[in-house]
Amino acid sequence: MIPLAQGGILLTDAVEEVCKKIPEQYTMDVDSSDLNSEKLEKEIEEYERENGYKQPSSHTKYFLDDNGVLRQGRID
């Protein structure tokens, strides 16, 4: 029973070690830049402005027509 317990402890230690390295390894492999939400929001707004995107007004209503197609209408 002691070898089994020792194996469990070694496995736990190994998993803990690997889990600590995951964020650092991800940053090295995938993305080295820090995400800045203000910068991202500004870029999204600029993109939407350049592409004529408009948010639906609060008076806009969405509904399914008789054929099950999503439609947009205004609430008067």
N, CA and C atoms as an extended XYZ file, in Angstrom:
228
Properties=species:S:1:pos:R:3:atomname:S:1:resname:S:1:resid:I:1 pbc="F F F"
N         0.823       -1.205        0.000 N   MET     1
C         0.000        0.000        0.000 CA  MET     1
C         0.862        1.261        0.000 C   MET     1
N         2.008        1.211        0.644 N   ILE     2
C         2.878        2.382        0.709 CA  ILE     2
C         3.368        2.789       -0.685 C   ILE     2
N         3.801        1.859       -1.556 N   PRO     3
C         4.215        2.276       -2.899 CA  PRO     3
C         3.081        2.962       -3.674 C   PRO     3
N         1.859        2.499       -3.493 N   LEU     4
C         0.714        3.117       -4.168 CA  LEU     4
C         0.515        4.551       -3.674 C   LEU     4
N         0.601        4.762       -2.381 N   ALA     5
C         0.458        6.102       -1.807 CA  ALA     5
C         1.583        7.009       -2.289 C   ALA     5
N         2.797        6.478       -2.328 N   GLN     6
C         3.933        7.273       -2.800 CA  GLN     6
C         3.747        7.643       -4.277 C   GLN     6
N         3.236        6.703       -5.054 N   GLY     7
C         2.960        6.981       -6.468 CA  GLY     7
C         1.924        8.078       -6.622 C   GLY     7
N         0.898        8.037       -5.780 N   GLY     8
C        -0.135        9.078       -5.812 CA  GLY     8
C         0.430       10.444       -5.473 C   GLY     8
N         1.308       10.484       -4.485 N   ILE     9
C         1.943       11.750       -4.092 CA  ILE     9
C         2.812       12.281       -5.230 C   ILE     9
N         3.602       11.394       -5.842 N   LEU    10
C         4.456       11.812       -6.956 CA  LEU    10
C         3.618       12.325       -8.133 C   LEU    10
N         2.523       11.643       -8.416 N   LEU    11
C         1.638       12.074       -9.499 CA  LEU    11
C         1.041       13.446       -9.194 C   LEU    11
N         0.586       13.644       -7.973 N   THR    12
C         0.020       14.930       -7.566 CA  THR    12
C         1.045       16.044       -7.720 C   THR    12
N         2.270       15.790       -7.285 N   ASP    13
C         3.333       16.789       -7.407 CA  ASP    13
C         3.618       17.119       -8.871 C   ASP    13
N         3.645       16.084       -9.718 N   ALA    14
C         3.925       16.300      -11.140 CA  ALA    14
C         2.817       17.114      -11.800 C   ALA    14
N         1.568       16.804      -11.483 N   VAL    15
C         0.432       17.539      -12.054 CA  VAL    15
C         0.466       18.995      -11.590 C   VAL    15
N         0.762       19.210      -10.330 N   GLU    16
C         0.842       20.571       -9.793 CA  GLU    16
C         1.920       21.377      -10.520 C   GLU    16
N         3.060       20.759      -10.740 N   GLU    17
C         4.174       21.414      -11.435 CA  GLU    17
C         3.775       21.810      -12.863 C   GLU    17
N         3.134       20.899      -13.562 N   VAL    18
C         2.719       21.168      -14.943 CA  VAL    18
C         1.658       22.266      -14.978 C   VAL    18
N         0.709       22.232      -14.060 N   CYS    19
C        -0.363       23.232      -14.032 CA  CYS    19
C         0.180       24.636      -13.795 C   CYS    19
N         1.223       24.750      -13.018 N   LYS    20
C         1.829       26.058      -12.771 CA  LYS    20
C         2.469       26.617      -14.037 C   LYS    20
N         2.920       25.746      -14.925 N   LYS    21
C         3.619       26.182      -16.134 CA  LYS    21
C         2.673       26.506      -17.287 C   LYS    21
N         1.435       26.097      -17.208 N   ILE    22
C         0.501       26.262      -18.331 CA  ILE    22
C         0.341       27.722      -18.764 C   ILE    22
N         0.048       28.676      -17.871 N   PRO    23
C        -0.122       30.061      -18.343 CA  PRO    23
C         1.141       30.620      -19.006 C   PRO    23
N         2.276       30.356      -18.422 N   GLU    24
C         3.533       30.842      -18.984 CA  GLU    24
C         3.792       30.216      -20.356 C   GLU    24
N         3.568       28.930      -20.470 N   GLN    25
C         3.793       28.234      -21.738 CA  GLN    25
C         2.817       28.729      -22.803 C   GLN    25
N         1.570       28.964      -22.412 N   TYR    26
C         0.573       29.486      -23.354 CA  TYR    26
C         1.023       30.836      -23.906 C   TYR    26
N         1.468       31.708      -23.014 N   THR    27
C         1.919       33.027      -23.431 CA  THR    27
C         3.083       32.924      -24.403 C   THR    27
N         4.009       32.030      -24.133 N   MET    28
C         5.166       31.864      -25.016 CA  MET    28
C         4.752       31.291      -26.370 C   MET    28
N         3.854       30.314      -26.375 N   ASP    29
C         3.481       29.620      -27.606 CA  ASP    29
C         2.449       30.360      -28.449 C   ASP    29
N         1.500       31.020      -27.800 N   VAL    30
C         0.350       31.546      -28.521 CA  VAL    30
C         0.322       33.066      -28.581 C   VAL    30
N         0.374       33.705      -27.448 N   ASP    31
C         0.165       35.147      -27.421 CA  ASP    31
C         1.066       35.794      -26.391 C   ASP    31
N         1.955       36.625      -26.859 N   SER    32
C         2.860       37.287      -25.931 CA  SER    32
C         2.367       38.670      -25.540 C   SER    32
N         1.297       39.148      -26.169 N   SER    33
C         0.796       40.478      -25.839 CA  SER    33
C        -0.197       40.408      -24.687 C   SER    33
N        -0.249       41.467      -23.932 N   ASP    34
C        -1.187       41.561      -22.823 CA  ASP    34
C        -2.497       42.121      -23.372 C   ASP    34
N        -3.604       41.527      -23.007 N   LEU    35
C        -4.891       42.004      -23.499 CA  LEU    35
C        -5.321       43.229      -22.705 C   LEU    35
N        -5.606       44.295      -23.411 N   ASN    36
C        -6.034       45.538      -22.798 CA  ASN    36
C        -7.465       45.788      -23.257 C   ASN    36
N        -8.424       45.663      -22.354 N   SER    37
C        -9.831       45.744      -22.751 CA  SER    37
C       -10.191       47.114      -23.315 C   SER    37
N        -9.623       48.184      -22.764 N   GLU    38
C        -9.933       49.516      -23.283 CA  GLU    38
C        -9.470       49.649      -24.731 C   GLU    38
N        -8.274       49.158      -25.015 N   LYS    39
C        -7.738       49.226      -26.375 CA  LYS    39
C        -8.597       48.388      -27.327 C   LYS    39
N        -8.985       47.180      -26.883 N   LEU    40
C        -9.818       46.320      -27.723 CA  LEU    40
C       -11.175       46.958      -28.004 C   LEU    40
N       -11.792       47.540      -26.976 N   GLU    41
C       -13.092       48.187      -27.160 CA  GLU    41
C       -12.982       49.357      -28.137 C   GLU    41
N       -11.896       50.120      -28.028 N   LYS    42
C       -11.678       51.246      -28.929 CA  LYS    42
C       -11.511       50.761      -30.370 C   LYS    42
N       -10.761       49.679      -30.557 N   GLU    43
C       -10.573       49.118      -31.893 CA  GLU    43
C       -11.893       48.608      -32.472 C   GLU    43
N       -12.720       47.990      -31.633 N   ILE    44
C       -14.029       47.498      -32.087 CA  ILE    44
C       -14.916       48.666      -32.508 C   ILE    44
N       -14.949       49.724      -31.685 N   GLU    45
C       -15.754       50.902      -32.018 CA  GLU    45
C       -15.291       51.524      -33.333 C   GLU    45
N       -13.965       51.609      -33.515 N   GLU    46
C       -13.419       52.171      -34.748 CA  GLU    46
C       -13.812       51.315      -35.953 C   GLU    46
N       -13.723       50.011      -35.808 N   TYR    47
C       -14.113       49.097      -36.887 CA  TYR    47
C       -15.592       49.269      -37.231 C   TYR    47
N       -16.431       49.320      -36.198 N   GLU    48
C       -17.867       49.465      -36.426 CA  GLU    48
C       -18.186       50.795      -37.097 C   GLU    48
N       -17.487       51.854      -36.685 N   ARG    49
C       -17.708       53.171      -37.272 CA  ARG    49
C       -17.309       53.169      -38.758 C   ARG    49
N       -16.165       52.563      -39.063 N   GLU    50
C       -15.680       52.514      -40.445 CA  GLU    50
C       -16.580       51.669      -41.341 C   GLU    50
N       -17.244       50.685      -40.766 N   ASN    51
C       -18.062       49.771      -41.559 CA  ASN    51
C       -19.555       50.061      -41.465 C   ASN    51
N       -19.907       51.200      -40.901 N   GLY    52
C       -21.296       51.616      -40.854 CA  GLY    52
C       -22.185       50.760      -39.972 C   GLY    52
N       -21.624       50.148      -38.942 N   TYR    53
C       -22.413       49.302      -38.047 CA  TYR    53
C       -23.250       50.171      -37.130 C   TYR    53
N       -24.517       49.811      -36.989 N   LYS    54
C       -25.394       50.511      -36.052 CA  LYS    54
C       -26.013       49.493      -35.110 C   LYS    54
N       -26.019       49.833      -33.830 N   GLN    55
C       -26.692       48.957      -32.870 CA  GLN    55
C       -28.194       49.143      -33.011 C   GLN    55
N       -28.938       48.074      -32.819 N   PRO    56
C       -30.393       48.211      -32.868 CA  PRO    56
C       -30.876       49.163      -31.776 C   PRO    56
N       -31.881       49.954      -32.087 N   SER    57
C       -32.417       50.865      -31.081 CA  SER    57
C       -33.225       50.077      -30.055 C   SER    57
N       -33.543       50.741      -28.973 N   SER    58
C       -34.326       50.069      -27.929 CA  SER    58
C       -35.755       49.809      -28.401 C   SER    58
N       -36.120       50.418      -29.532 N   HIS    59
C       -37.461       50.222      -30.076 CA  HIS    59
C       -37.508       49.097      -31.108 C   HIS    59
N       -36.394       48.393      -31.246 N   THR    60
C       -36.341       47.303      -32.214 CA  THR    60
C       -36.805       46.010      -31.559 C   THR    60
N       -37.594       45.259      -32.295 N   LYS    61
C       -38.123       44.004      -31.776 CA  LYS    61
C       -37.777       42.895      -32.764 C   LYS    61
N       -37.421       41.741      -32.245 N   TYR    62
C       -37.136       40.583      -33.088 CA  TYR    62
C       -38.233       39.552      -32.873 C   TYR    62
N       -38.649       38.891      -33.949 N   PHE    63
C       -39.703       37.889      -33.841 CA  PHE    63
C       -39.535       36.861      -34.950 C   PHE    63
N       -40.159       35.718      -34.774 N   LEU    64
C       -40.169       34.689      -35.807 CA  LEU    64
C       -41.451       34.828      -36.606 C   LEU    64
N       -41.313       34.862      -37.935 N   ASP    65
C       -42.505       34.938      -38.765 CA  ASP    65
C       -43.148       33.554      -38.875 C   ASP    65
N       -44.190       33.438      -39.688 N   ASP    66
C       -44.925       32.176      -39.815 CA  ASP    66
C       -44.066       31.030      -40.339 C   ASP    66
N       -42.993       31.370      -41.059 N   ASN    67
C       -42.098       30.344      -41.608 CA  ASN    67
C       -40.912       30.044      -40.691 C   ASN    67
N       -40.890       30.654      -39.518 N   GLY    68
C       -39.804       30.415      -38.575 CA  GLY    68
C       -38.548       31.216      -38.863 C   GLY    68
N       -38.673       32.271      -39.691 N   VAL    69
C       -37.533       33.122      -40.035 CA  VAL    69
C       -37.481       34.287      -39.055 C   VAL    69
N       -36.299       34.565      -38.532 N   LEU    70
C       -36.130       35.676      -37.600 CA  LEU    70
C       -36.265       36.991      -38.349 C   LEU    70
N       -37.152       37.839      -37.885 N   ARG    71
C       -37.397       39.141      -38.510 CA  ARG    71
C       -37.159       40.242      -37.488 C   ARG    71
N       -36.980       41.453      -38.019 N   GLN    72
C       -36.761       42.612      -37.167 CA  GLN    72
C       -37.847       43.632      -37.460 C   GLN    72
N       -38.426       44.211      -36.416 N   GLY    73
C       -39.458       45.222      -36.598 CA  GLY    73
C       -39.325       46.297      -35.540 C   GLY    73
N       -40.117       47.326      -35.664 N   ARG    74
C       -40.081       48.418      -34.689 CA  ARG    74
C       -41.308       48.350      -33.791 C   ARG    74
N       -41.108       48.764      -32.557 N   ILE    75
C       -42.214       48.868      -31.610 CA  ILE    75
C       -42.625       50.332      -31.583 C   ILE    75
N       -43.851       50.621      -31.928 N   ASP    76
C       -44.307       52.024      -31.958 CA  ASP    76
C       -45.115       52.360      -30.746 C   ASP    76
